[in-house]
């Protein structure tokens, strides 16, 4: 078993942590001596070695997983069902496959009162990877698990009864760190190629939006500062158009800024050809935010659709 190297920064953190422990011991014991200081530093050093070792071990495991190719049947499924993947260069397909593997390693996918296939996990992972494919390094650090429900659900996560109109949700409170998706809606998102909607991409863009600590329609962690004011102005202008019935953007996007961002994003990744033609300013801004020109990638495959 290889012991990871212990470099300057971890060592510095260990000494700092050790001094904190020593000070706490001195405060509690109301005494100060050399032994206490040494003991505190040793304890801090051991704790940091343990943390650093396990983080390095996990990083090495992720590297090994990313080097192991997906099974051929998984790649074929992506080729047949994920238009975004199908149009990538061979080099970018390899990167997409690696990102899929890492997501599936880090994120648990759990069926609730339904059965799922390996292909459903690939759909969830594709929904996660597509919006962030324009960034060299990105993950969803707060997401631990995706729950797949058999139907639409309500605000109380019930799949029976009235008012079941929710297709996806980023969990809060007791469901913090989880995402809920309707399995039929997830499948339909990739089967209905001509649609402007994709529930998986919708919810994952909420996570990107909230990565800066606030889900407000301003994904500042991935957005250059010079675009913030123009983006806010564009949001307000487009929401007014939706409310007046002068837009083909899903009316749900007029609910608030965060829902507009998610709705516009799924339109951007699902029908970039229409978005670029009908809303060129919005398309241009989303291209800047996601650092992707999706229309040039998949637009030619969509232009024959209504």
One Martini backbone bead per residue (centre of mass of N, CA, C, O) as a GRO file, in nm:
protein
  306
    1UNK     BB    1   0.094   0.037   0.025
    2UNK     BB    2   0.062   0.368  -0.052
    3UNK     BB    3   0.207   0.655   0.082
    4UNK     BB    4   0.140   0.962   0.081
    5UNK     BB    5   0.262   1.251   0.049
    6UNK     BB    6   0.404   1.507   0.273
    7UNK     BB    7   0.350   1.831   0.247
    8UNK     BB    8   0.362   2.151   0.330
    9UNK     BB    9   0.063   2.220   0.369
   10UNK     BB   10  -0.020   1.985   0.555
   11UNK     BB   11   0.192   2.052   0.769
   12UNK     BB   12   0.088   2.333   0.838
   13UNK     BB   13  -0.193   2.244   0.925
   14UNK     BB   14  -0.098   2.057   1.153
   15UNK     BB   15   0.037   2.269   1.331
   16UNK     BB   16  -0.207   2.448   1.367
   17UNK     BB   17  -0.392   2.234   1.488
   18UNK     BB   18  -0.205   2.162   1.722
   19UNK     BB   19  -0.211   2.442   1.859
   20UNK     BB   20  -0.511   2.443   1.911
   21UNK     BB   21  -0.511   2.196   2.095
   22UNK     BB   22  -0.313   2.307   2.301
   23UNK     BB   23  -0.479   2.551   2.389
   24UNK     BB   24  -0.725   2.393   2.486
   25UNK     BB   25  -0.576   2.235   2.704
   26UNK     BB   26  -0.475   2.482   2.862
   27UNK     BB   27  -0.754   2.599   2.927
   28UNK     BB   28  -0.866   2.347   3.074
   29UNK     BB   29  -0.593   2.308   3.271
   30UNK     BB   30  -0.444   2.570   3.346
   31UNK     BB   31  -0.178   2.510   3.159
   32UNK     BB   32   0.187   2.525   3.076
   33UNK     BB   33   0.381   2.316   2.852
   34UNK     BB   34   0.575   2.131   2.649
   35UNK     BB   35   0.408   1.871   2.643
   36UNK     BB   36   0.140   1.997   2.550
   37UNK     BB   37   0.239   2.105   2.280
   38UNK     BB   38   0.340   1.838   2.161
   39UNK     BB   39   0.078   1.682   2.189
   40UNK     BB   40  -0.093   1.867   2.007
   41UNK     BB   41   0.076   1.837   1.748
   42UNK     BB   42   0.052   1.530   1.723
   43UNK     BB   43  -0.251   1.516   1.702
   44UNK     BB   44  -0.277   1.699   1.455
   45UNK     BB   45  -0.097   1.532   1.269
   46UNK     BB   46  -0.264   1.268   1.273
   47UNK     BB   47  -0.526   1.385   1.164
   48UNK     BB   48  -0.408   1.497   0.893
   49UNK     BB   49  -0.300   1.231   0.789
   50UNK     BB   50  -0.570   1.087   0.776
   51UNK     BB   51  -0.714   1.286   0.585
   52UNK     BB   52  -0.504   1.289   0.355
   53UNK     BB   53  -0.508   0.990   0.292
   54UNK     BB   54  -0.814   0.963   0.216
   55UNK     BB   55  -0.815   1.175  -0.007
   56UNK     BB   56  -0.596   1.036  -0.182
   57UNK     BB   57  -0.739   0.767  -0.215
   58UNK     BB   58  -0.988   0.881  -0.363
   59UNK     BB   59  -0.836   1.014  -0.596
   60UNK     BB   60  -0.708   0.751  -0.703
   61UNK     BB   61  -0.978   0.608  -0.758
   62UNK     BB   62  -1.085   0.808  -0.967
   63UNK     BB   63  -0.855   0.765  -1.167
   64UNK     BB   64  -0.903   0.462  -1.217
   65UNK     BB   65  -1.192   0.486  -1.319
   66UNK     BB   66  -1.133   0.687  -1.561
   67UNK     BB   67  -0.945   0.468  -1.710
   68UNK     BB   68  -1.194   0.293  -1.721
   69UNK     BB   69  -1.393   0.186  -1.943
   70UNK     BB   70  -1.675   0.163  -2.069
   71UNK     BB   71  -1.904  -0.022  -2.168
   72UNK     BB   72  -2.018  -0.089  -2.475
   73UNK     BB   73  -2.325  -0.070  -2.404
   74UNK     BB   74  -2.308   0.212  -2.285
   75UNK     BB   75  -2.198   0.361  -2.533
   76UNK     BB   76  -2.431   0.281  -2.720
   77UNK     BB   77  -2.650   0.423  -2.561
   78UNK     BB   78  -2.538   0.706  -2.591
   79UNK     BB   79  -2.536   0.707  -2.902
   80UNK     BB   80  -2.859   0.650  -2.929
   81UNK     BB   81  -2.975   0.874  -2.684
   82UNK     BB   82  -2.738   1.104  -2.694
   83UNK     BB   83  -2.697   1.368  -2.888
   84UNK     BB   84  -2.458   1.511  -2.764
   85UNK     BB   85  -2.262   1.268  -2.776
   86UNK     BB   86  -2.282   1.192  -3.083
   87UNK     BB   87  -2.138   1.490  -3.169
   88UNK     BB   88  -1.878   1.428  -3.064
   89UNK     BB   89  -1.575   1.387  -3.041
   90UNK     BB   90  -1.367   1.139  -2.958
   91UNK     BB   91  -1.229   1.292  -2.731
   92UNK     BB   92  -1.497   1.395  -2.590
   93UNK     BB   93  -1.619   1.121  -2.540
   94UNK     BB   94  -1.410   1.030  -2.333
   95UNK     BB   95  -1.473   1.256  -2.133
   96UNK     BB   96  -1.769   1.189  -2.092
   97UNK     BB   97  -1.726   0.902  -1.985
   98UNK     BB   98  -1.560   0.983  -1.738
   99UNK     BB   99  -1.778   1.165  -1.609
  100UNK     BB  100  -1.981   0.942  -1.571
  101UNK     BB  101  -1.815   0.761  -1.381
  102UNK     BB  102  -1.770   0.967  -1.155
  103UNK     BB  103  -2.063   1.023  -1.091
  104UNK     BB  104  -2.145   0.724  -1.024
  105UNK     BB  105  -1.941   0.699  -0.789
  106UNK     BB  106  -2.045   0.960  -0.612
  107UNK     BB  107  -2.354   0.880  -0.692
  108UNK     BB  108  -2.649   0.788  -0.574
  109UNK     BB  109  -2.905   0.562  -0.716
  110UNK     BB  110  -3.257   0.557  -0.619
  111UNK     BB  111  -3.529   0.364  -0.603
  112UNK     BB  112  -3.888   0.447  -0.565
  113UNK     BB  113  -4.120   0.224  -0.624
  114UNK     BB  114  -3.908   0.106  -0.843
  115UNK     BB  115  -3.754   0.017  -1.148
  116UNK     BB  116  -3.415  -0.001  -1.268
  117UNK     BB  117  -3.167   0.074  -1.498
  118UNK     BB  118  -2.867   0.140  -1.621
  119UNK     BB  119  -2.979   0.354  -1.822
  120UNK     BB  120  -3.091   0.548  -1.604
  121UNK     BB  121  -2.814   0.626  -1.491
  122UNK     BB  122  -2.714   0.748  -1.760
  123UNK     BB  123  -2.926   0.974  -1.769
  124UNK     BB  124  -2.847   1.116  -1.512
  125UNK     BB  125  -2.548   1.164  -1.583
  126UNK     BB  126  -2.601   1.325  -1.843
  127UNK     BB  127  -2.757   1.557  -1.702
  128UNK     BB  128  -2.496   1.642  -1.543
  129UNK     BB  129  -2.274   1.678  -1.773
  130UNK     BB  130  -2.377   1.870  -1.995
  131UNK     BB  131  -2.373   2.157  -1.839
  132UNK     BB  132  -2.039   2.103  -1.759
  133UNK     BB  133  -1.862   2.053  -2.029
  134UNK     BB  134  -1.721   2.352  -2.043
  135UNK     BB  135  -1.560   2.246  -1.795
  136UNK     BB  136  -1.280   2.118  -1.663
  137UNK     BB  137  -1.378   2.164  -1.354
  138UNK     BB  138  -1.646   1.969  -1.207
  139UNK     BB  139  -1.903   1.944  -0.956
  140UNK     BB  140  -2.138   1.800  -0.701
  141UNK     BB  141  -2.072   1.829  -0.374
  142UNK     BB  142  -2.382   1.821  -0.244
  143UNK     BB  143  -2.434   1.558  -0.401
  144UNK     BB  144  -2.538   1.213  -0.306
  145UNK     BB  145  -2.846   1.174  -0.424
  146UNK     BB  146  -3.076   1.000  -0.645
  147UNK     BB  147  -3.426   0.999  -0.679
  148UNK     BB  148  -3.656   0.761  -0.819
  149UNK     BB  149  -3.973   0.807  -0.939
  150UNK     BB  150  -4.273   0.672  -1.080
  151UNK     BB  151  -4.384   0.974  -1.056
  152UNK     BB  152  -4.533   1.219  -0.984
  153UNK     BB  153  -4.527   1.488  -0.734
  154UNK     BB  154  -4.542   1.648  -0.433
  155UNK     BB  155  -4.445   1.850  -0.171
  156UNK     BB  156  -4.454   1.557   0.004
  157UNK     BB  157  -4.356   1.319  -0.196
  158UNK     BB  158  -4.618   1.221  -0.333
  159UNK     BB  159  -4.766   0.965  -0.573
  160UNK     BB  160  -5.051   1.030  -0.447
  161UNK     BB  161  -5.312   1.206  -0.553
  162UNK     BB  162  -5.324   1.531  -0.551
  163UNK     BB  163  -5.111   1.763  -0.686
  164UNK     BB  164  -4.919   1.604  -0.908
  165UNK     BB  165  -4.665   1.830  -1.065
  166UNK     BB  166  -4.382   1.704  -1.004
  167UNK     BB  167  -4.064   1.612  -1.167
  168UNK     BB  168  -3.859   1.791  -0.988
  169UNK     BB  169  -3.602   1.807  -0.712
  170UNK     BB  170  -3.426   1.988  -0.478
  171UNK     BB  171  -3.332   1.914  -0.180
  172UNK     BB  172  -3.444   1.982   0.156
  173UNK     BB  173  -3.344   1.942   0.456
  174UNK     BB  174  -3.386   1.610   0.487
  175UNK     BB  175  -3.301   1.632   0.155
  176UNK     BB  176  -3.024   1.707   0.174
  177UNK     BB  177  -2.828   1.604  -0.105
  178UNK     BB  178  -3.086   1.568  -0.288
  179UNK     BB  179  -3.262   1.421  -0.569
  180UNK     BB  180  -3.569   1.443  -0.760
  181UNK     BB  181  -3.708   1.209  -1.005
  182UNK     BB  182  -3.898   1.137  -1.267
  183UNK     BB  183  -3.870   0.867  -1.457
  184UNK     BB  184  -4.056   0.923  -1.703
  185UNK     BB  185  -3.943   1.213  -1.749
  186UNK     BB  186  -3.651   1.137  -1.797
  187UNK     BB  187  -3.697   0.957  -2.044
  188UNK     BB  188  -3.857   1.168  -2.218
  189UNK     BB  189  -3.629   1.383  -2.246
  190UNK     BB  190  -3.467   1.181  -2.459
  191UNK     BB  191  -3.697   1.084  -2.657
  192UNK     BB  192  -3.793   1.392  -2.704
  193UNK     BB  193  -3.619   1.565  -2.924
  194UNK     BB  194  -3.824   1.821  -2.989
  195UNK     BB  195  -3.802   1.920  -2.715
  196UNK     BB  196  -3.750   2.190  -2.459
  197UNK     BB  197  -3.725   1.960  -2.243
  198UNK     BB  198  -3.537   1.874  -1.920
  199UNK     BB  199  -3.542   1.762  -1.604
  200UNK     BB  200  -3.246   1.705  -1.542
  201UNK     BB  201  -3.120   1.971  -1.636
  202UNK     BB  202  -3.291   2.154  -1.463
  203UNK     BB  203  -3.184   2.049  -1.181
  204UNK     BB  204  -2.875   2.086  -1.233
  205UNK     BB  205  -2.892   2.397  -1.271
  206UNK     BB  206  -2.969   2.451  -0.981
  207UNK     BB  207  -2.697   2.360  -0.865
  208UNK     BB  208  -2.527   2.566  -1.011
  209UNK     BB  209  -2.671   2.814  -0.898
  210UNK     BB  210  -2.618   2.713  -0.578
  211UNK     BB  211  -2.294   2.705  -0.550
  212UNK     BB  212  -2.281   3.013  -0.413
  213UNK     BB  213  -2.542   2.978  -0.188
  214UNK     BB  214  -2.757   3.083  -0.416
  215UNK     BB  215  -3.086   3.047  -0.550
  216UNK     BB  216  -3.123   3.316  -0.819
  217UNK     BB  217  -3.016   3.294  -1.135
  218UNK     BB  218  -2.699   3.336  -1.035
  219UNK     BB  219  -2.413   3.169  -1.155
  220UNK     BB  220  -2.132   3.294  -1.020
  221UNK     BB  221  -1.924   3.050  -1.025
  222UNK     BB  222  -1.952   3.056  -1.374
  223UNK     BB  223  -1.968   3.375  -1.389
  224UNK     BB  224  -1.893   3.652  -1.527
  225UNK     BB  225  -1.924   3.970  -1.404
  226UNK     BB  226  -2.001   4.128  -1.676
  227UNK     BB  227  -2.288   3.948  -1.698
  228UNK     BB  228  -2.485   4.012  -1.465
  229UNK     BB  229  -2.649   4.260  -1.554
  230UNK     BB  230  -2.737   4.162  -1.837
  231UNK     BB  231  -2.880   3.910  -1.725
  232UNK     BB  232  -3.091   4.049  -1.547
  233UNK     BB  233  -3.221   4.214  -1.774
  234UNK     BB  234  -3.301   3.969  -1.946
  235UNK     BB  235  -3.482   3.827  -1.750
  236UNK     BB  236  -3.694   4.054  -1.713
  237UNK     BB  237  -3.770   4.073  -2.013
  238UNK     BB  238  -3.859   3.771  -2.054
  239UNK     BB  239  -4.074   3.757  -1.833
  240UNK     BB  240  -4.259   3.970  -1.955
  241UNK     BB  241  -4.315   3.815  -2.216
  242UNK     BB  242  -4.445   3.572  -2.086
  243UNK     BB  243  -4.680   3.726  -1.936
  244UNK     BB  244  -4.782   3.845  -2.231
  245UNK     BB  245  -4.752   3.602  -2.452
  246UNK     BB  246  -4.446   3.658  -2.618
  247UNK     BB  247  -4.355   3.346  -2.562
  248UNK     BB  248  -4.207   3.007  -2.587
  249UNK     BB  249  -4.145   2.996  -2.306
  250UNK     BB  250  -4.193   2.851  -2.032
  251UNK     BB  251  -4.407   2.982  -1.796
  252UNK     BB  252  -4.243   2.883  -1.544
  253UNK     BB  253  -4.010   3.100  -1.587
  254UNK     BB  254  -4.196   3.336  -1.438
  255UNK     BB  255  -4.174   3.279  -1.132
  256UNK     BB  256  -3.851   3.321  -1.138
  257UNK     BB  257  -3.516   3.339  -1.175
  258UNK     BB  258  -3.443   3.035  -1.125
  259UNK     BB  259  -3.656   2.919  -1.326
  260UNK     BB  260  -3.559   3.061  -1.573
  261UNK     BB  261  -3.278   2.939  -1.587
  262UNK     BB  262  -3.372   2.641  -1.608
  263UNK     BB  263  -3.558   2.667  -1.856
  264UNK     BB  264  -3.350   2.796  -2.049
  265UNK     BB  265  -3.142   2.563  -2.029
  266UNK     BB  266  -3.315   2.333  -2.148
  267UNK     BB  267  -3.354   2.475  -2.414
  268UNK     BB  268  -3.053   2.506  -2.491
  269UNK     BB  269  -2.997   2.179  -2.485
  270UNK     BB  270  -3.250   2.083  -2.668
  271UNK     BB  271  -3.315   2.373  -2.864
  272UNK     BB  272  -3.082   2.565  -2.998
  273UNK     BB  273  -3.203   2.642  -3.271
  274UNK     BB  274  -3.451   2.799  -3.162
  275UNK     BB  275  -3.315   2.989  -2.960
  276UNK     BB  276  -3.129   3.135  -3.167
  277UNK     BB  277  -3.365   3.239  -3.347
  278UNK     BB  278  -3.574   3.360  -3.116
  279UNK     BB  279  -3.316   3.406  -2.883
  280UNK     BB  280  -3.019   3.532  -2.934
  281UNK     BB  281  -2.943   3.669  -2.663
  282UNK     BB  282  -2.990   3.423  -2.482
  283UNK     BB  283  -2.802   3.230  -2.623
  284UNK     BB  284  -2.541   3.395  -2.585
  285UNK     BB  285  -2.545   3.401  -2.274
  286UNK     BB  286  -2.547   3.090  -2.227
  287UNK     BB  287  -2.281   3.039  -2.372
  288UNK     BB  288  -2.115   3.196  -2.165
  289UNK     BB  289  -2.192   3.041  -1.908
  290UNK     BB  290  -2.134   2.734  -2.034
  291UNK     BB  291  -1.921   2.729  -2.265
  292UNK     BB  292  -2.129   2.674  -2.517
  293UNK     BB  293  -2.206   2.560  -2.864
  294UNK     BB  294  -2.476   2.374  -2.921
  295UNK     BB  295  -2.578   2.439  -3.206
  296UNK     BB  296  -2.318   2.338  -3.357
  297UNK     BB  297  -2.352   2.044  -3.252
  298UNK     BB  298  -2.696   1.979  -3.279
  299UNK     BB  299  -2.858   2.154  -3.481
  300UNK     BB  300  -2.849   1.984  -3.754
  301UNK     BB  301  -3.042   1.755  -3.611
  302UNK     BB  302  -3.305   1.977  -3.566
  303UNK     BB  303  -3.403   2.158  -3.819
  304UNK     BB  304  -3.640   1.951  -3.920
  305UNK     BB  305  -3.791   2.038  -3.686
  306UNK     BB  306  -4.065   2.216  -3.542
   0.00000   0.00000   0.00000
